[in-house]
Amino acid sequence: MSAGESALIQRLHELLEPVVLDHGLELAELQFRREAPGWVLRLIIDADDGVGLDDCTRVSREVSHLLEVEDPIEQAFTLEVSSPGLDRPLRRERDYVRCRGKMAKIVCTRQIEGQNVVIGRLGEVADGAVTVETDAGPVKVPLAAVRRARLVVEW
């Protein structure tokens, strides 16, 4: 990401996060990137009790209006507002806290108790680590050792 793109992302975050917060929601992720159909501004919003279609619609409408007024983006783009989904990524400590009790797959940057991939039910988050209840017993995964993590959809 160039310095100009980084500055734009920062500006968009500062501009749009208050809109999301005003609706009692959290801006989990903001992306602005070129995809097959062109430029896409994607807002991923979340809440402790989940996000519904009405939430996405309200935020989309208000963000769209604000972007028309402020006009921070030079090129044409498509705005997408959505929830993180059932297999949501876990990026921050609060994501692990919010998803406690759910199944997750965690890929680590180094081996944790002999494994690079830990799959199990998320437990307590404390001291910069999450305890994962695996079939072989609890595994304490330092959040600093997480390369990527996401929920596992249970059917």
N, C-alpha and C positions, 0 to 999 in steps of 0.2 A: 504494500500500500504506500503510495507516494505521500509526501507531506501535505499536498493539497487535498488528497482524498481523506487523510487522517483529520485534517482541520474541518472538512465538511462533515464527517461523521460526528465529530465533537460538537459542532454547531447544531446539527440535527438532534443530537441527544439532548442538548441543553434546551432546545426549542420545543421538542415533542414530549419529553418525559413529564413535565408538569401537566400536560393534557391528560396523559394516562393516569397519573397520580390523582388528578381531580375526580376521576371516575372510580377511585378506590382500588385501582389495579396497579400492577407492577410492570415496568418495561423490562422484560426478561432479556430481550435481544433486539438490536437494531442493525440491519444490514442494508447496504446500498452497493449493488454490484451489477455488472453487465451479465445478462443471461441470454439464452437463445432469442427470445422475443425482443430484447432491448434492455434498458436500465430498469431495475426493480428496487424500490424502497420497501423493505419488509420490516414490519414491527411485530414482534412476538410478545404478546401480553399475557400476564398470568395473575392469579389470585389464589389465596388459600383455599377457597371453596370452588375453584375452577372458573373457567371463562366460557360464556355462552355466545351464541350468534348475536344477540342483542348488544352485548358488550363490544364485540368487534365492530358492529355497525355504527354504534355511537362514537367510538374512538376514531374510526375511519372517516366519518363525516366531519368531525371536528378538526382532525389532523389535516384533512384535505383542504378545508377552508383556511386554516392557519398557513399552510404551505402556499396557497394562492396569494395571501396577503403578504407574507414575508418573502416569498420567492427566492429561497436560498440555493435552489438547484438549477443550474443552467440548461441542462439537457432534458429532453422529454423522458418521462419515467412512468412506471405503473406502481401504484400504492397497493400493498397487501398488508392486511392486519389479521392476525390469526392467533390461536392459542398454541402452546408448545406441542400439543398432541399427546397421545397415550404413551408413546415411546420417547418422551421428551428427554433432551440432553440435560445433564446435571453439570452445572458450571461453577456455581458459587456454594459456599457453605449453607446458605439459607435454602438452596434447592434440596440438599440432602436432608435438612431438618423438615422441610415441608413434605417430603416424600417418605418419611420414616414409615416403616412397615411394608413398603412396596418392594417388589423384586427389581434388581438392577444388575447391569453388566458393567464392570469397571475394568478398563484396560490401564495398566500401570506402566510407568516409565522404567521401573526396575522390579525385580521379583519381590513379592511380599509373601512370606511363609512358603517359598518355593514355587510361586505361580505369578505369571504376568497378567492373567485375567482372573478376576474374582467375580463370581456370580452368586447372588444370594439376596436375602431380605435385608433392607437397610435398617440399621438399629440406631443406637445413640451416637450423636455427634458431639465430640468434646476434645479439647486440646488439639485442634487442627487435624483430627482424624475421625473417620466414620467406622463404626463396627458393623460388619456385614455377617449375617447369620447364614453360613453356607451349609451344605450337606455334611461337610467334615467338621463343622463347628464354627465358632466365631473367629473372624479375621479382622484385625484392626488395620485399616488402610489410611495412611497419612494422605491428606488432601493434596499436599505438595507432590506426591508421587503419582497422581492421577493424570494420565495422558488424555483419556476421554471416558465419559460415563453416560449411560442413558438407562431409562427405565425399560424393563422387559414387560411386554404386553402379556397379561395372564388371561386366558380364556376359560 
